[in-house]
Amino acid sequence: MHGPDPLWYVVGTLLVAGVIGGVYYVVRGELTDPEVADTTAPVDPAQTSAATATSMDDDAAPATSINPESDPQARVLDLLPDDERRVLEPVLNSPGITQIELRDRSEFSKSKVSQTVSSLEERGLLYRERQGRTYRVYPSDDLRQQQPGK
């Protein structure tokens, strides 16, 4: 047999994967941990007390905050990933839009639009009707009934 034992390749690969995973875990923890992010910048106590007072005032007056029940479309769009939002917004603005027009507005490929529309359709956010060689896409009844001004 020529060359090093294949077992060394396996051990080396596992070692490299472990190091990469460890570095990812440490960096991810530092980026997502709010306490670490807050301790890196100097904090002015006056700003902290003002921010706390402002947040308490916001909790005491919920009438001035945005009620998610008053605009469910905005709430749905906020919860969706960017690619699904780029497909659903034109459907909400122009019910009955074709998938071809949707592809042009979202600037996605034909297959990406088709997959995203199928995913949104499975979750009940929209539905589509066949028209010739394409589909017309409509928002679901729940989203359509709650559109402001309609």
C-alpha atoms as an extended CHARMM CRD file, in Angstrom:
* protein
*
       150  EXT
         1         1  MET       CA              0.0000000000        0.0000000000        0.0000000000  PROA      1               0.0000000000
         2         2  HSD       CA              1.3960000000        3.3840000000       -0.9990000000  PROA      2               0.0000000000
         3         3  GLY       CA              0.9610000000        6.6060000000        0.9470000000  PROA      3               0.0000000000
         4         4  PRO       CA             -0.4190000000        7.2560000000        4.4220000000  PROA      4               0.0000000000
         5         5  ASP       CA             -3.0420000000        5.0770000000        6.0100000000  PROA      5               0.0000000000
         6         6  PRO       CA             -6.6300000000        6.1710000000        5.1130000000  PROA      6               0.0000000000
         7         7  LEU       CA             -7.4200000000        6.2470000000        8.8090000000  PROA      7               0.0000000000
         8         8  TRP       CA             -5.2570000000        9.3810000000        9.0980000000  PROA      8               0.0000000000
         9         9  TYR       CA             -7.4970000000       11.1170000000        6.5340000000  PROA      9               0.0000000000
        10        10  VAL       CA            -10.5710000000       10.2770000000        8.6160000000  PROA      10              0.0000000000
        11        11  VAL       CA             -8.9410000000       11.4820000000       11.8390000000  PROA      11              0.0000000000
        12        12  GLY       CA             -7.7390000000       14.6880000000       10.1680000000  PROA      12              0.0000000000
        13        13  THR       CA            -11.1480000000       15.4050000000        8.6840000000  PROA      13              0.0000000000
        14        14  LEU       CA            -12.8550000000       14.9180000000       12.0480000000  PROA      14              0.0000000000
        15        15  LEU       CA            -10.2740000000       17.1480000000       13.7290000000  PROA      15              0.0000000000
        16        16  VAL       CA            -10.7570000000       19.9490000000       11.1830000000  PROA      16              0.0000000000
        17        17  ALA       CA            -14.5660000000       19.6330000000       11.3990000000  PROA      17              0.0000000000
        18        18  GLY       CA            -14.3700000000       19.8190000000       15.1950000000  PROA      18              0.0000000000
        19        19  VAL       CA            -12.2080000000       22.9400000000       15.1310000000  PROA      19              0.0000000000
        20        20  ILE       CA            -14.5070000000       24.6650000000       12.6130000000  PROA      20              0.0000000000
        21        21  GLY       CA            -17.5820000000       23.6820000000       14.6450000000  PROA      21              0.0000000000
        22        22  GLY       CA            -16.0010000000       24.9610000000       17.8600000000  PROA      22              0.0000000000
        23        23  VAL       CA            -15.0570000000       28.2920000000       16.3250000000  PROA      23              0.0000000000
        24        24  TYR       CA            -18.5770000000       28.6500000000       14.8860000000  PROA      24              0.0000000000
        25        25  TYR       CA            -20.1410000000       27.8710000000       18.2690000000  PROA      25              0.0000000000
        26        26  VAL       CA            -17.9990000000       30.4640000000       20.0860000000  PROA      26              0.0000000000
        27        27  VAL       CA            -18.5000000000       33.2020000000       17.4710000000  PROA      27              0.0000000000
        28        28  ARG       CA            -22.2280000000       32.5030000000       17.2210000000  PROA      28              0.0000000000
        29        29  GLY       CA            -22.5690000000       32.7400000000       20.9800000000  PROA      29              0.0000000000
        30        30  GLU       CA            -20.7650000000       36.0770000000       21.0640000000  PROA      30              0.0000000000
        31        31  LEU       CA            -22.8360000000       37.5470000000       18.2290000000  PROA      31              0.0000000000
        32        32  THR       CA            -26.2320000000       36.4730000000       19.5550000000  PROA      32              0.0000000000
        33        33  ASP       CA            -25.7080000000       36.9550000000       23.3010000000  PROA      33              0.0000000000
        34        34  PRO       CA            -27.2060000000       40.3680000000       24.2200000000  PROA      34              0.0000000000
        35        35  GLU       CA            -25.1590000000       40.6480000000       27.4310000000  PROA      35              0.0000000000
        36        36  VAL       CA            -21.8760000000       40.3460000000       25.5190000000  PROA      36              0.0000000000
        37        37  ALA       CA            -23.0020000000       42.9410000000       22.9590000000  PROA      37              0.0000000000
        38        38  ASP       CA            -24.0330000000       45.3610000000       25.7210000000  PROA      38              0.0000000000
        39        39  THR       CA            -20.7890000000       45.0600000000       27.6990000000  PROA      39              0.0000000000
        40        40  THR       CA            -18.5660000000       45.9420000000       24.7440000000  PROA      40              0.0000000000
        41        41  ALA       CA            -19.8850000000       49.5100000000       24.4880000000  PROA      41              0.0000000000
        42        42  PRO       CA            -19.7330000000       51.9890000000       27.3760000000  PROA      42              0.0000000000
        43        43  VAL       CA            -23.1740000000       52.6110000000       28.8530000000  PROA      43              0.0000000000
        44        44  ASP       CA            -24.2740000000       55.9600000000       30.2320000000  PROA      44              0.0000000000
        45        45  PRO       CA            -26.4670000000       55.4300000000       33.3530000000  PROA      45              0.0000000000
        46        46  ALA       CA            -28.6670000000       58.4140000000       32.4160000000  PROA      46              0.0000000000
        47        47  GLN       CA            -29.4640000000       56.8300000000       29.0430000000  PROA      47              0.0000000000
        48        48  THR       CA            -30.2550000000       53.5030000000       30.6970000000  PROA      48              0.0000000000
        49        49  SER       CA            -32.7240000000       55.0370000000       33.1570000000  PROA      49              0.0000000000
        50        50  ALA       CA            -34.3430000000       57.0970000000       30.3650000000  PROA      50              0.0000000000
        51        51  ALA       CA            -34.7120000000       54.0030000000       28.1890000000  PROA      51              0.0000000000
        52        52  THR       CA            -36.2280000000       52.0650000000       31.1040000000  PROA      52              0.0000000000
        53        53  ALA       CA            -38.6940000000       54.8880000000       31.8000000000  PROA      53              0.0000000000
        54        54  THR       CA            -39.6470000000       55.0170000000       28.1230000000  PROA      54              0.0000000000
        55        55  SER       CA            -40.2500000000       51.2690000000       27.9740000000  PROA      55              0.0000000000
        56        56  MET       CA            -42.3860000000       51.4350000000       31.1200000000  PROA      56              0.0000000000
        57        57  ASP       CA            -44.4430000000       54.2390000000       29.5860000000  PROA      57              0.0000000000
        58        58  ASP       CA            -44.9290000000       52.1370000000       26.4340000000  PROA      58              0.0000000000
        59        59  ASP       CA            -46.1930000000       49.2210000000       28.5240000000  PROA      59              0.0000000000
        60        60  ALA       CA            -48.5990000000       51.4940000000       30.4120000000  PROA      60              0.0000000000
        61        61  ALA       CA            -50.1330000000       52.8960000000       27.2130000000  PROA      61              0.0000000000
        62        62  PRO       CA            -50.8400000000       50.0130000000       24.8080000000  PROA      62              0.0000000000
        63        63  ALA       CA            -53.3380000000       52.1230000000       22.8460000000  PROA      63              0.0000000000
        64        64  THR       CA            -50.4950000000       54.0480000000       21.2220000000  PROA      64              0.0000000000
        65        65  SER       CA            -48.5660000000       50.9270000000       20.2040000000  PROA      65              0.0000000000
        66        66  ILE       CA            -49.3010000000       49.0350000000       17.0220000000  PROA      66              0.0000000000
        67        67  ASN       CA            -51.9510000000       46.4040000000       17.5960000000  PROA      67              0.0000000000
        68        68  PRO       CA            -51.1210000000       43.2470000000       15.6030000000  PROA      68              0.0000000000
        69        69  GLU       CA            -54.8360000000       42.4710000000       15.3150000000  PROA      69              0.0000000000
        70        70  SER       CA            -55.4770000000       45.7920000000       13.5430000000  PROA      70              0.0000000000
        71        71  ASP       CA            -53.1120000000       44.9640000000       10.6760000000  PROA      71              0.0000000000
        72        72  PRO       CA            -52.6140000000       41.1860000000       10.3450000000  PROA      72              0.0000000000
        73        73  GLN       CA            -51.0610000000       41.5560000000        6.8740000000  PROA      73              0.0000000000
        74        74  ALA       CA            -48.1600000000       43.5650000000        8.2880000000  PROA      74              0.0000000000
        75        75  ARG       CA            -47.7180000000       40.9730000000       11.0300000000  PROA      75              0.0000000000
        76        76  VAL       CA            -47.6800000000       38.1000000000        8.5270000000  PROA      76              0.0000000000
        77        77  LEU       CA            -45.1750000000       39.9260000000        6.3260000000  PROA      77              0.0000000000
        78        78  ASP       CA            -42.9470000000       40.6420000000        9.3450000000  PROA      78              0.0000000000
        79        79  LEU       CA            -42.8660000000       36.9560000000       10.2680000000  PROA      79              0.0000000000
        80        80  LEU       CA            -41.9740000000       35.7090000000        6.7800000000  PROA      80              0.0000000000
        81        81  PRO       CA            -38.4550000000       35.3180000000        5.4130000000  PROA      81              0.0000000000
        82        82  ASP       CA            -37.3460000000       37.9000000000        2.8570000000  PROA      82              0.0000000000
        83        83  ASP       CA            -37.8560000000       35.6960000000       -0.2130000000  PROA      83              0.0000000000
        84        84  GLU       CA            -41.4250000000       34.7870000000        0.7820000000  PROA      84              0.0000000000
        85        85  ARG       CA            -42.1790000000       38.4210000000        1.6080000000  PROA      85              0.0000000000
        86        86  ARG       CA            -40.9430000000       39.4820000000       -1.8530000000  PROA      86              0.0000000000
        87        87  VAL       CA            -43.4500000000       37.0670000000       -3.3940000000  PROA      87              0.0000000000
        88        88  LEU       CA            -46.4160000000       37.7300000000       -1.0840000000  PROA      88              0.0000000000
        89        89  GLU       CA            -46.3250000000       41.5630000000       -1.1140000000  PROA      89              0.0000000000
        90        90  PRO       CA            -47.1190000000       41.8850000000       -4.8520000000  PROA      90              0.0000000000
        91        91  VAL       CA            -49.9300000000       39.3400000000       -4.4400000000  PROA      91              0.0000000000
        92        92  LEU       CA            -51.4500000000       41.4340000000       -1.6360000000  PROA      92              0.0000000000
        93        93  ASN       CA            -51.0560000000       44.6420000000       -3.6450000000  PROA      93              0.0000000000
        94        94  SER       CA            -52.3440000000       43.1430000000       -6.9240000000  PROA      94              0.0000000000
        95        95  PRO       CA            -54.6350000000       40.1600000000       -6.3220000000  PROA      95              0.0000000000
        96        96  GLY       CA            -54.8560000000       37.9640000000       -9.4040000000  PROA      96              0.0000000000
        97        97  ILE       CA            -51.2850000000       38.6460000000      -10.4830000000  PROA      97              0.0000000000
        98        98  THR       CA            -49.8510000000       35.9760000000      -12.7720000000  PROA      98              0.0000000000
        99        99  GLN       CA            -46.8000000000       33.9760000000      -11.7650000000  PROA      99              0.0000000000
       100       100  ILE       CA            -44.9690000000       35.4880000000      -14.7400000000  PROA      100             0.0000000000
       101       101  GLU       CA            -45.6160000000       39.0330000000      -13.4590000000  PROA      101             0.0000000000
       102       102  LEU       CA            -44.7090000000       37.8400000000       -9.9730000000  PROA      102             0.0000000000
       103       103  ARG       CA            -41.3880000000       36.5450000000      -11.2810000000  PROA      103             0.0000000000
       104       104  ASP       CA            -40.6630000000       39.9390000000      -12.8500000000  PROA      104             0.0000000000
       105       105  ARG       CA            -41.5950000000       41.9060000000       -9.7170000000  PROA      105             0.0000000000
       106       106  SER       CA            -39.7250000000       39.6850000000       -7.2720000000  PROA      106             0.0000000000
       107       107  GLU       CA            -36.7040000000       39.2730000000       -9.5870000000  PROA      107             0.0000000000
       108       108  PHE       CA            -36.5340000000       35.5480000000       -8.7830000000  PROA      108             0.0000000000
       109       109  SER       CA            -36.1580000000       32.6850000000      -11.2240000000  PROA      109             0.0000000000
       110       110  LYS       CA            -39.2120000000       30.8570000000      -12.5140000000  PROA      110             0.0000000000
       111       111  SER       CA            -38.5090000000       27.8450000000      -10.3190000000  PROA      111             0.0000000000
       112       112  LYS       CA            -37.8940000000       29.9610000000       -7.1920000000  PROA      112             0.0000000000
       113       113  VAL       CA            -41.2360000000       31.7450000000       -7.6520000000  PROA      113             0.0000000000
       114       114  SER       CA            -43.0060000000       28.4250000000       -8.2390000000  PROA      114             0.0000000000
       115       115  GLN       CA            -41.4600000000       26.8320000000       -5.1320000000  PROA      115             0.0000000000
       116       116  THR       CA            -42.1780000000       29.8610000000       -2.9610000000  PROA      116             0.0000000000
       117       117  VAL       CA            -45.7830000000       30.1460000000       -4.1720000000  PROA      117             0.0000000000
       118       118  SER       CA            -46.2770000000       26.4140000000       -3.5320000000  PROA      118             0.0000000000
       119       119  SER       CA            -44.8730000000       26.7940000000       -0.0190000000  PROA      119             0.0000000000
       120       120  LEU       CA            -47.1190000000       29.7780000000        0.7410000000  PROA      120             0.0000000000
       121       121  GLU       CA            -50.0890000000       27.9250000000       -0.7510000000  PROA      121             0.0000000000
       122       122  GLU       CA            -49.4620000000       24.9010000000        1.4930000000  PROA      122             0.0000000000
       123       123  ARG       CA            -49.5280000000       27.1970000000        4.5270000000  PROA      123             0.0000000000
       124       124  GLY       CA            -52.8050000000       28.7730000000        3.4150000000  PROA      124             0.0000000000
       125       125  LEU       CA            -51.4890000000       32.2770000000        2.7870000000  PROA      125             0.0000000000
       126       126  LEU       CA            -52.4920000000       32.3380000000       -0.8800000000  PROA      126             0.0000000000
       127       127  TYR       CA            -54.0700000000       30.2360000000       -3.5950000000  PROA      127             0.0000000000
       128       128  ARG       CA            -53.6740000000       30.0270000000       -7.3310000000  PROA      128             0.0000000000
       129       129  GLU       CA            -55.9310000000       29.3190000000      -10.2640000000  PROA      129             0.0000000000
       130       130  ARG       CA            -54.7840000000       27.8750000000      -13.5670000000  PROA      130             0.0000000000
       131       131  GLN       CA            -54.9420000000       30.2640000000      -16.5330000000  PROA      131             0.0000000000
       132       132  GLY       CA            -53.5500000000       28.8290000000      -19.7330000000  PROA      132             0.0000000000
       133       133  ARG       CA            -49.9130000000       27.9390000000      -19.2190000000  PROA      133             0.0000000000
       134       134  THR       CA            -49.5290000000       29.9680000000      -16.0160000000  PROA      134             0.0000000000
       135       135  TYR       CA            -51.3700000000       30.6090000000      -12.7600000000  PROA      135             0.0000000000
       136       136  ARG       CA            -53.1190000000       33.6220000000      -11.3050000000  PROA      136             0.0000000000
       137       137  VAL       CA            -52.1770000000       34.0580000000       -7.6580000000  PROA      137             0.0000000000
       138       138  TYR       CA            -54.5960000000       35.4370000000       -5.0430000000  PROA      138             0.0000000000
       139       139  PRO       CA            -54.2120000000       36.0960000000       -1.3010000000  PROA      139             0.0000000000
       140       140  SER       CA            -56.0710000000       33.7170000000        0.9950000000  PROA      140             0.0000000000
       141       141  ASP       CA            -59.5640000000       34.6620000000        2.1080000000  PROA      141             0.0000000000
       142       142  ASP       CA            -58.2960000000       35.5480000000        5.5990000000  PROA      142             0.0000000000
       143       143  LEU       CA            -55.7100000000       37.9950000000        4.2750000000  PROA      143             0.0000000000
       144       144  ARG       CA            -58.0570000000       39.4490000000        1.6660000000  PROA      144             0.0000000000
       145       145  GLN       CA            -60.8950000000       40.1430000000        4.1370000000  PROA      145             0.0000000000
       146       146  GLN       CA            -58.5780000000       41.9810000000        6.4820000000  PROA      146             0.0000000000
       147       147  GLN       CA            -57.0080000000       44.2930000000        3.9080000000  PROA      147             0.0000000000
       148       148  PRO       CA            -57.3080000000       47.9040000000        5.0690000000  PROA      148             0.0000000000
       149       149  GLY       CA            -59.7700000000       49.9490000000        3.0380000000  PROA      149             0.0000000000
       150       150  LYS       CA            -61.2690000000       46.9460000000        1.1790000000  PROA      150             0.0000000000
